[in-house]
Amino acid sequence: MELAAPSASGARPRGAGDVDSLIDRPRLTALQIRICIACALVLFCDGYDLQALALAVPSMSSELGIPASSFGTALSASLFGMAIGGALFAPLGDRIGRKPMLVLAMLLVGGSTLAALIHVSTAWITFCRLLTGIGMAMAGVNAATLSGEYAPARWRFFIMTVLTCFVPFGAFSAAMMAPQVIDLLGWRGVFFVGGFLPLAVAVVVALSAAESLKWLLLERPGDARIARIAARLSPDTDPDRLAIERPETSERRSVLGLLSRAHRVRTLVLWLSAASGAFSLYLMMSWLPTVLRDAGWTIEQALRGTAAVQLGGIIGSLLMAWMIDRRRLLQGLLCGYGAALFALLAIGLLPGGVASWQFLLMLVGSGTSGMQALWIAIAVVLFPPDLRATSAGWLNCMSRVGAVAAPVAGGAALAAGIAARPMLLSMLIPIGASTIAIVLARRHFVPPGSGSDSGEANTGGCGS
């Protein structure tokens, strides 16, 4: 995105149209903090509602007399909806603005979650979850875009990583609250919270967030909001001198560029890792409460076990982001997958004690939930600029393939009578395959232009 040209001295004067310098101030303004908080709440709701149905299934199955395996399609519906929402509806934020899309998304998520209680049947719940998934994709994409457009450059990766963690934090909170909510209100209480919370967040976004300043300058020049937002960012800025050039239209690169000889191995390994990681993560998110309950755990213990996976994802994503920031991309990947493989092997060898398994499930989460939070950023870093958008889009597509397949496969396994231990051990196959592929293709995990000729840069000496 090209901005106003610099002055003859090479420095851009304040208020002379440099939107980035207006945002990249040494300290975050109150407006930027409010926007980050609003986006964090949106992503928290995404995480909560993504986990909600899986937490309710054991109680729903017992009360309604419906086999738990019958909810496999409903559990996949929200993930399929996210694929539709991300491709068809989330980009509307480029036309009508980020803020209205966030409000609409939260209304859709909240409304469809509450609507699932109108008529309790697997078909109706499946339809409602499809709408919920569409809303979650609209919310997630536009929350990431809005927060990124207000985050200072030097803090952007850290802020985006922290905000991304609010998705597993929302799922973690859902699992931690679920026992008390179910005791008080029954399984419907999970949907009440998952419905009313996004509606409240929609009000918070409408009242406290601001539209993207860059979007306004591009799409609504002369809008009165530009002056108000600029004054909140820096009172001494002349809003009439703020300008931003419309980016030149560039030719969209085909997926064939990702599969060219230079990038083919890296692309295929990334697709494999994203799809297998999503399959493993959503297999646990969808069926872990049910299989642990069937293994003899109490409802509360089973829900706490699900929370452990998400807690591990939060810790894992932050640790791996820290390693990647310090040019240890390959080590970060192998540490994440190594922790998951170790924990899965221990689950196969150790007795199924609640305390030991909860710790091991946390380690599994660090290598599954933690990795999924970072794959898009990794897919962008590993490719040259003209292929980054294409890489991120196709990796997201492959991730959704694995995510949608997981609840259906888990439901079939549950219907076949497969117990918790073998179901968890089955994840050794996709995670192990990804780990082996990354090790064999390790020289391809060096970002272009990072001094990779020495085999040292960004891989800590493991890149050659």
C-alpha positions in Angstrom: 0.0 0.0 0.0 1.6 3.2 -1.2 1.3 6.3 0.9 2.1 10.0 0.2 5.6 10.5 -1.0 8.3 11.6 1.5 9.6 15.1 1.6 12.8 16.2 -0.1 14.7 15.6 3.1 13.6 12.0 3.2 11.4 12.5 6.3 7.6 12.7 6.2 6.3 15.8 8.1 3.7 15.1 10.7 0.2 15.4 9.3 1.4 15.3 5.7 -0.5 12.2 4.8 1.6 9.5 6.4 -1.1 7.3 7.9 1.4 4.7 9.0 3.4 7.2 11.1 0.1 8.3 12.6 -0.6 4.8 13.8 3.0 3.8 14.6 3.4 6.1 17.6 5.6 5.1 20.5 2.6 4.5 22.7 -0.8 2.9 22.0 -3.6 5.4 22.2 -6.8 4.8 24.1 -8.5 4.3 20.7 -6.1 1.6 19.6 -6.4 -0.2 23.0 -10.2 -0.1 22.7 -10.1 -1.6 19.2 -7.8 -4.4 20.3 -10.0 -5.2 23.3 -13.1 -5.2 21.1 -11.4 -7.5 18.6 -10.2 -9.8 21.4 -13.8 -10.1 22.7 -15.0 -11.0 19.2 -12.3 -13.7 18.9 -13.1 -14.9 22.4 -16.8 -15.4 21.3 -15.5 -17.3 18.2 -13.6 -19.7 20.4 -16.5 -20.2 22.9 -19.1 -20.9 20.2 -16.7 -23.2 18.3 -16.5 -25.4 21.3 -20.1 -25.0 22.6 -21.8 -27.9 20.8 -19.1 -30.5 21.7 -19.4 -29.6 25.3 -23.2 -30.0 25.3 -23.3 -33.3 23.3 -22.8 -35.7 26.2 -25.6 -34.2 28.2 -27.8 -33.8 25.1 -27.3 -37.4 24.2 -28.3 -38.6 27.7 -31.3 -36.4 28.0 -32.7 -36.8 24.5 -31.8 -40.4 23.9 -29.9 -39.5 20.7 -26.6 -41.4 20.1 -23.7 -39.1 20.5 -22.3 -40.2 17.1 -25.4 -38.7 15.4 -24.1 -35.2 16.1 -21.1 -35.7 13.8 -22.6 -33.7 10.9 -23.8 -31.0 13.2 -20.2 -30.7 14.6 -18.8 -30.4 11.1 -21.4 -27.9 10.0 -19.9 -24.9 11.9 -16.5 -25.7 10.3 -18.0 -26.0 6.9 -19.8 -22.7 7.5 -16.5 -21.1 8.4 -15.1 -22.1 5.0 -18.2 -20.6 3.3 -18.1 -17.5 5.4 -14.4 -16.9 4.9 -14.6 -17.3 1.1 -18.0 -15.5 0.4 -19.0 -13.2 3.2 -15.9 -12.1 5.1 -14.5 -10.2 2.1 -17.6 -7.9 2.2 -15.7 -6.0 4.9 -13.7 -4.5 2.1 -16.9 -3.0 0.8 -19.0 -2.0 3.7 -16.3 -1.6 6.3 -14.7 -3.7 9.1 -16.8 -2.4 12.0 -20.3 -3.1 10.5 -19.2 -6.5 9.5 -18.1 -7.3 13.0 -21.4 -6.1 14.4 -23.3 -8.2 11.8 -21.1 -11.2 12.5 -21.7 -11.1 16.2 -25.5 -10.8 15.7 -25.4 -13.8 13.4 -23.3 -15.9 15.8 -25.5 -15.0 18.8 -28.8 -15.3 17.0 -28.1 -18.6 15.3 -26.8 -20.1 18.6 -29.9 -19.1 20.4 -32.1 -20.3 17.4 -30.7 -23.8 17.9 -32.9 -24.1 21.0 -36.1 -23.4 19.1 -36.4 -27.0 17.8 -34.1 -29.6 19.2 -33.2 -32.0 16.3 -29.9 -32.9 14.7 -31.1 -31.5 11.3 -32.1 -28.1 12.8 -29.0 -27.8 15.0 -26.9 -28.6 11.9 -28.5 -25.8 10.0 -28.0 -23.4 12.9 -24.4 -24.4 13.3 -23.8 -23.7 9.6 -25.0 -20.2 10.2 -22.9 -19.9 13.3 -19.8 -20.9 11.4 -20.5 -18.4 8.7 -20.7 -15.7 11.4 -17.5 -16.9 13.1 -15.6 -16.6 9.8 -16.9 -13.1 9.1 -16.0 -12.1 12.7 -12.5 -13.7 12.7 -11.3 -12.3 9.4 -12.5 -8.7 10.0 -11.3 -8.7 13.6 -7.8 -9.7 12.5 -7.9 -7.1 9.7 -9.2 -4.2 11.9 -6.7 -4.9 14.7 -3.9 -5.3 12.2 -4.7 -1.9 10.6 -4.5 -0.2 14.0 -1.5 -2.1 15.4 1.8 -0.2 15.3 4.3 -2.0 13.0 6.8 -2.8 15.8 4.1 -4.4 17.9 2.0 -5.9 15.2 3.2 -9.5 15.3 3.0 -9.6 19.1 -0.4 -8.0 19.2 -1.7 -10.4 16.5 -0.3 -13.4 18.3 -1.9 -12.4 21.6 -5.3 -11.7 19.8 -5.1 -15.1 18.1 -4.8 -16.7 21.5 -8.3 -15.4 22.4 -9.8 -18.1 20.2 -8.4 -21.0 22.2 -8.9 -18.9 25.3 -12.6 -18.7 24.5 -12.8 -22.5 24.0 -10.8 -23.0 27.2 -13.2 -20.7 29.1 -16.2 -22.6 27.7 -14.9 -25.9 28.9 -14.1 -24.5 32.3 -17.5 -22.9 32.7 -19.5 -25.7 31.2 -19.8 -27.9 34.3 -21.3 -25.1 36.4 -23.5 -23.9 33.6 -24.8 -27.4 32.9 -25.5 -28.0 36.6 -27.4 -24.7 36.8 -29.3 -24.6 33.5 -28.7 -27.9 31.8 -27.1 -28.3 28.4 -29.2 -25.5 27.1 -27.3 -23.1 29.3 -24.2 -23.6 27.1 -26.2 -22.2 24.2 -27.7 -19.4 26.3 -24.2 -18.2 27.2 -22.9 -18.7 23.6 -25.9 -16.8 22.2 -26.2 -13.8 24.6 -22.4 -13.2 24.9 -21.9 -12.3 21.1 -25.0 -10.1 21.2 -23.4 -8.2 24.1 -20.1 -8.0 22.2 -21.9 -6.6 19.2 -23.1 -3.7 21.4 -19.5 -3.2 22.7 -18.1 -3.1 19.1 -20.8 -0.7 18.0 -20.1 1.7 20.9 -16.3 1.5 21.4 -14.6 0.4 18.1 -13.8 2.7 15.2 -13.8 2.0 11.5 -10.4 1.4 9.9 -8.8 4.8 9.1 -7.0 3.3 6.1 -10.3 1.8 4.8 -12.1 5.2 5.2 -9.4 7.0 3.3 -9.5 4.5 0.5 -13.2 3.9 0.2 -14.9 6.9 1.9 -12.7 10.0 1.4 -14.2 13.0 2.9 -16.1 11.0 5.5 -16.5 13.0 8.8 -15.2 10.0 10.8 -11.7 10.5 9.4 -11.2 13.8 11.3 -12.6 12.3 14.5 -10.4 9.2 14.3 -7.3 11.2 13.4 -7.8 13.5 16.4 -8.0 10.5 18.7 -4.8 9.1 17.3 -2.9 12.5 17.4 -4.7 15.8 18.2 -2.1 17.8 16.2 -2.8 16.0 12.9 -4.5 17.9 10.1 -7.1 15.4 8.8 -7.5 17.4 5.5 -3.9 16.5 4.7 -4.3 12.8 5.3 -4.3 10.8 2.1 -3.6 7.3 0.9 -3.1 6.2 -2.7 -5.2 3.4 -4.0 -2.9 0.4 -4.4 -2.2 -0.6 -8.0 -4.1 -3.7 -9.1 -1.7 -6.6 -9.3 -2.1 -9.8 -11.2 -3.3 -12.6 -8.9 -0.9 -15.4 -8.8 -2.2 -18.9 -9.5 -1.8 -21.9 -7.3 0.5 -23.2 -10.0 3.0 -20.7 -8.7 2.9 -22.5 -5.3 3.4 -25.8 -7.1 6.4 -24.6 -9.2 9.7 -26.4 -8.8 11.0 -23.7 -6.5 8.1 -24.0 -4.0 6.5 -27.4 -4.6 8.0 -29.3 -1.6 7.4 -26.4 0.8 3.8 -26.0 -0.4 2.9 -29.7 -0.1 4.5 -30.0 3.4 2.6 -27.0 4.6 -0.7 -28.3 3.2 -0.1 -31.7 4.8 0.8 -30.1 8.1 -2.2 -27.7 8.2 -4.7 -30.4 7.1 -3.4 -33.0 9.5 -3.1 -30.5 12.4 -6.6 -29.3 11.9 -7.9 -32.9 11.7 -6.3 -33.7 15.0 -7.4 -30.5 16.7 -11.0 -30.7 15.7 -11.2 -34.4 16.4 -10.4 -33.5 20.0 -12.5 -30.4 20.1 -15.5 -32.3 18.8 -15.4 -35.6 20.6 -13.0 -35.4 23.5 -15.8 -34.6 26.1 -17.8 -37.6 24.8 -15.1 -40.2 24.6 -13.7 -39.2 28.0 -17.2 -39.4 29.5 -17.5 -42.9 27.9 -14.1 -43.8 29.4 -15.5 -43.4 32.9 -14.7 -39.8 33.6 -17.3 -37.6 35.2 -18.8 -34.9 33.1 -16.8 -32.2 34.9 -13.6 -34.2 34.5 -14.2 -34.7 30.8 -14.9 -31.0 30.2 -11.8 -30.1 32.2 -9.8 -32.4 30.0 -11.1 -30.5 26.9 -10.0 -27.2 28.6 -6.5 -28.6 29.1 -6.1 -29.0 25.3 -7.0 -25.3 24.8 -4.7 -24.1 27.6 -1.9 -26.0 26.0 -2.7 -24.3 22.7 -2.4 -20.8 24.3 0.9 -21.6 25.9 2.2 -23.4 22.8 1.3 -20.7 20.4 3.0 -18.0 22.5 6.1 -20.0 23.0 6.4 -20.9 19.3 5.8 -17.3 18.3 8.6 -16.3 20.6 10.9 -18.9 18.9 9.9 -17.8 15.4 10.5 -14.2 16.3 14.0 -15.2 17.3 14.6 -16.9 13.9 14.0 -20.4 15.1 11.2 -21.4 12.8 12.2 -25.1 12.4 12.9 -25.6 16.1 9.5 -24.1 16.9 7.8 -26.5 14.6 9.6 -29.5 15.8 9.2 -28.6 19.5 5.4 -28.2 19.0 5.0 -31.5 17.2 7.5 -33.2 19.4 5.5 -32.3 22.6 2.3 -33.6 21.0 3.9 -36.9 19.9 5.5 -37.5 23.3 2.2 -36.9 25.0 0.3 -39.2 22.7 2.8 -42.0 23.2 2.6 -41.5 27.0 -1.2 -41.7 26.8 -0.8 -45.1 25.1 1.6 -46.4 27.7 0.3 -44.8 31.0 -2.9 -45.7 32.9 -5.7 -43.3 32.2 -5.5 -41.3 35.4 -7.4 -38.0 35.2 -4.5 -35.8 36.5 -1.8 -37.4 34.3 -4.0 -37.4 31.2 -5.0 -33.8 31.7 -1.3 -32.8 31.7 -0.7 -34.9 28.7 -3.7 -33.5 26.9 -2.3 -30.0 27.5 1.0 -31.1 25.8 -1.0 -32.4 22.8 -2.9 -29.1 22.6 0.4 -27.2 22.5 1.3 -29.0 19.3 -2.1 -29.0 17.7 -4.1 -25.9 18.8 -0.8 -24.0 19.3 0.4 -24.8 15.8 -2.9 -24.0 14.0 -2.8 -20.5 15.4 0.5 -19.9 13.6 0.2 -21.7 10.2 -1.2 -18.8 8.3 1.7 -16.5 9.5 4.2 -19.2 8.6 2.7 -19.7 5.2 3.1 -16.0 4.5 6.7 -15.8 5.8 8.0 -18.7 3.7 7.0 -17.3 0.3 7.9 -14.2 -1.7 5.5 -11.3 -1.6 3.8 -12.0 -4.9 2.7 -15.5 -3.6 1.8 -14.7 0.0 -1.9 -14.1 -0.4 -2.3 -17.1 -2.6 -0.3 -19.2 -0.1 -2.4 -18.1 2.9 -5.7 -18.7 1.0 -4.8 -22.2 -0.1 -3.4 -23.2 3.2 -6.6 -22.0 4.9 -8.5 -24.1 2.4 -6.5 -27.3 3.2 -6.9 -26.6 6.9 -10.6 -26.5 6.5 -10.6 -29.9 4.6 -9.0 -31.5 7.7 -11.3 -29.6 10.1 -14.5 -30.6 8.4 -13.5 -34.3 8.1 -12.6 -34.6 11.8 -16.1 -34.6 13.4 -17.5 -37.0 10.8 -14.6 -39.4 11.2 -14.8 -39.2 15.0 -18.5 -39.8 14.9 -17.9 -42.9 12.8 -15.2 -44.2 15.2 -17.5 -43.6 18.1 -20.4 -45.5 16.5 -17.9 -48.3 15.9 -17.2 -48.5 19.6 -13.6 -47.2 19.5 -12.5 -46.1 23.0 -10.8 -42.9 24.0 -7.2 -44.3 24.1 -7.1 -45.8 20.6 -8.9 -42.7 19.2 -6.2 -40.4 20.7 -3.5 -42.8 19.6 -4.8 -42.6 16.0 -3.6 -39.0 16.0 0.0 -40.3 16.0 -0.4 -41.0 12.3 -1.3 -37.4 11.0 1.0 -35.6 13.5 3.9 -38.1 12.9 3.5 -37.8 9.1 3.7 -34.0 9.4 6.8 -34.2 11.6 8.6 -36.6 9.3 7.8 -34.4 6.3 9.1 -31.2 8.0 12.3 -33.0 9.0 12.9 -34.3 5.4 12.0 -30.9 3.9 13.8 -28.8 6.6 16.0 -26.9 4.1 12.7 -25.5 2.6 11.7 -23.9 5.9 13.9 -20.8 5.5 12.1 -17.6 4.5 13.3 -16.1 1.1 15.9 -13.5 1.5 16.8 -14.4 5.0 20.4 -15.4 4.4 19.6 -19.0 3.9 22.6 -19.8 1.8 24.5 -20.5 5.0 21.8 -22.8 6.2 21.8 -20.9 9.5 19.4 -18.0 9.2 16.0 -18.5 10.7 16.5 -22.1 11.5 19.2 -22.0 14.1 21.6 -24.1 11.9 19.0 -26.7 11.0 18.1 -25.3 7.7 20.6 -27.0 5.5 
